[in-house]
Amino acid sequence: MQKCSCFAYRENFIKECHNKKTGISEKEVVALMEKNKLDESHMGIIKALGCMEFASKSHIAHYMEHGQLSEKDKNTDLAKKLKQLCDYGIVISVCFYPSDVPCSYRTCSIYSLTKGGRDIYAGTKEDGAISGSSGMLLSMDSREGIADILNRAAFNSFYVSSLSYDIKYYFSYCAGRAVIEGRLVILSDKYPEGLVNVCVIPVRKMEGSNAECASKIQATQEHFRQKRIKKPWFLMICEDDAHERELYSYLMDCKTIEKAVICMTKDTYLIRSDADAFDNITTFTQNGKELVSEFKKIIF
């Protein structure tokens, strides 16, 4: 039986919050600072969530491993530090489960900064901006908000699996009327163009998501054409193997695929501790009525 994605979408999702305290005042932050209650490890977690917005514990651990923390702080008890930040009201921890079948499936715990936590993070930035984020707290109760949170978490599986590469990321990239989770630029003499734009679009398996994905591809292509930027590749982050095939078939049926370079990856691969974001990229070819998959690697 195939392993299920820990960020898979289910209809009728509701939120389970693991915090007793879901916010922190400016006065409380000052008190924590004065008592030296926030150390380098706490700040590393805050910076990780400031960048990633919605992340699992493993995402945070990967991010911090590639940061500028000392070896002592890299080896700290992350679970303990996260709990402290949740107890302070700086970080919130939630998971989602279907209300009609509460015992059937739950996402993993997803962490994000509360408003007070975001204020602390903003204070660490020279320009006071939230680096790489949309600057908006998504709704954790609406269908669309939950899907966006899970898409962001799925994207972060790709992001943290690529941190060993020297890449410039553009998060929440506005491509005309569409917003895609990430655009990255690969400079490599391995390709005739010398430069490849890769647009990363996470897709959850839910009603309307395939059509929305096709619309994002078309809008992004038009945006790149108008800006006279080199034609992008598209990398879809699906939930699992079956979802990859379903989405690819849809894109092919609606003729989107004829005009775009489409690759696939999936949560069930990216969540592995040894995953390389640019390895095990799935491409498909049509052999009669059968879709034939092939694994490739994006090379630098």
N, C-alpha and C positions, 0 to 999 in steps of 0.2 A: 504493500500500500504506500502510495506516495506521501511524503511528508507535507504537511500543510504549512502555508506561510503564516508567520506570526503577525503579519500585517494584512491578512486577507479581510475583505469586506463581507459583511453579512447584512441582510435587510433587517430592519427593526433593531438596529444597534442602540444600546443605551450606555451611558458612562457610569463607571464605578470609580469613585475618587478615593484614594488611599490616604489622603491628608486629613488631619484634624484642623490644621490651620492653613488657610488658603490665600493668605496675603500678609504683608508686612508694611508697617508705616515707616516714614522717614525717621521718626524719632527712635523706633526700634532698631533700625539699621545703624544709626549713630551709636546707640548703646552697644551693639554687637562689635562695632569697630573699636570703640573705646576699651572694651574688655578683651580685644584680640581674639574674638571667637571665630573670625574668618581668616583661615590660613591660605597658603598658596594653592593647596589642593582644592579647597572650596572655590577659590577664584578661578581655578582651571576648569572646574565643572560649570561655573557660571558663564565663562567665556565659550565653552563648548556648546552650551545650550543657546547662548546668544547668537552663535553662528548657525546652528542646525535647527533651532526652534523646537522641533519635536523629535526626540531621540530615545532609543533604548539604552539600557545600561552598557551594553556591549559597544554601541556607537560612541558613547562618552569615553569609554576606556580606550578605544582605538584612537580617538581624537587626541586624548591626553598623552598617549604613548608617542605621538608624533609632534607634541608641543615642546615647549622650552622648559618643562618642569625638571627639577633635579631628580636623580635616581631614587632618592628617598621618597619623594612625593609621587613618583610614577608607581611605586610599589605600595602605595597606601591602600587602606581598605576602602574601596570605592563605595561599596554598599553602605558602610557606616557614614561616610561623608554625605552621601545622597540623603540618607535618613535625617541627618542633622539639618541639612538645607530645607528639607520638607517640614521638619519640626519648627524651623524658624519662620516658615511661610515664604521662603525665597523661591523654592521649587515646588511644583505640584506633580504628583504621580497619579496617572489614571490608566485604566484599561477599558475595553469595550466588549460587550457581549450581547447576543440577540435576546431581546426581552421575552420572545415567545418560547425559546428553548435555552434557558439560562445555563444549563449544564453541558451544552453541546460543544461550545467553542468560546475561547476568550483570546483576545490579542495579548501580546506580552505587555508589560508595564511600559508606558510611554511618559517621558518626563519633559516638562517645559518650565520656563520661568514665569512666575506670577508678575503682576505689574510692578511690584516692588523689586523683584529680581531683575526685571528688564531695566529699571532705573539704575540699579547697581551696575549692570553691564554697560549701559550707556555712559556711565561715569568713567569706565575704563577706556573709552574710545576718545581719541583726540578731538574728533569732530562731533562727538556726542551722538553719533548715528548708530543704528543697529546694523552691523555689517552683514551684508548678504541676505537680509531678510526683507520681507514685504513691509515690515513695521506695523503689522496688524495682528492682533490676537484672533485666531480663528475660533468660531463657535464649536464647543465640544458637545453640543446637544443636537444640532441640526444634521440632517442626512448629508448635506453638501459639506458642512464643516468637518464632520467626522471623516468623510472620504478624503478631503484635502489634507487632514492631519495624517491619515494612513499613507497617502501618496508622498507626503514630505518625509515620513519615517522610512518609507521604502527607498526614496531617493538617497537618504542619508546612509543606507547600507552600501549603495554604490559609492558615495562620496568618501566614506572612511576607508573603503577598500582600494581607493586610488591615491591615498595620501603619500605613498612612497614615490609618486611621480611628481615632477615639477610642472604643474598645470595651473593656468589661470582660470578660475571659475567665475561665472556670472550667475548668481542665484536669482530665482524668480525673474527670469529674463523676459522683458516685454518685447514681443515680436508682433508688432501691429496690434490687432485686436485680441491676440492671444497672449497668455502668460505661460511660459514653460518653466519647469522646475529648475533647469540648469542648462547653460550653454558653456562649453569649454572649447578651447583652441589647442590643437595638437600641432606642434612644429616638428616635422620629421622629414629626413631625406629619403625615407622608405616609400614615400608616395610621390607620384609625378607632380602633384600640385605644390608639394613642400609644406602646405598648411591644410589642416582639415578642421572644419567646424563640426562639433558633435553636439546635437541638441538632445538632451536626456528628458524623456517624458514618462513618468510613472503612471500606470493605469491600473485601477482596481476593477475587479470583476463585478460589475453592477450595471443595472439598466441604464442605457444612455452613454456609458463610458467609451464604447467603441466609436460611436459617432462623434463624440467630443474629441477623441484622439485624432480622428481623421481631419476634423476641422482645425485643430491646432497645427497639424502638419501642413495643411494647405495655407493657413495664415502665415506660418513661419517661412514657408517657401516664398510667398509673395513679399514678405518683409525683407528677406535677404536679397531678392531680385531688385526691389526698389532701392535698397541701400547699396547695391552693387557689391555685396559681400559674396565670397565664394559659396557655392551651393552646399548646404549642410547635409551631413548624415544624421539619421535619426536612430536613437537607441531607446527602445521601449523597455521599461521595467515592469514585467508582468508578475503575477502571483506564483505561478508554477508552470510546468511543461504544457499541460492542457490549455491553460490560459494563453500561452504564447501562440499555439496553433490556432486557437479561436480568433485571437485578435488579428493575426497575420491573414487568415482567410477572409475576415471582414474587410480589411484594408485592400486586399486584392480584388474582392468582389466590387468594391466601390471605386475601383480604378485609381485609388490614391497611390498605390505601390508602383504603378507604371512610371511615375514621375519623381520617385524618391528612393534614396538608398535607405533601406529599413533593416535594422538589426534588433535582436531581442536578447534580454537577460531576465533573470527572475529572482524573487525574494529567496526562494529555497536554496539557491546557490550563494547569493551575496551574503546571507546571514552567517555563513561559515567563517570561522576565525582565520582560516588561511586563504580566503577568497581574494582573487585579484580582479578588480573591476573590469579590466580589459581582456581578461581571459574567458574562455567558455562562452563567447558571444555566439548566439544562434542565428544562422541565416537559413532561409528556406528556398527551395526550388520546386517547381511544379513538375511532377512526372505523371502525365496522364491526369487521373483524378486524385493522385496521392501527393501529399506534401512531404518532401524529403528534407530532413534537417541536417545541418552540418555545423560543427563547432569551429569558430575562428578566433583569432586574437588580434586586437587592435595594437599595432606595433608603433614604437617611437624611434 
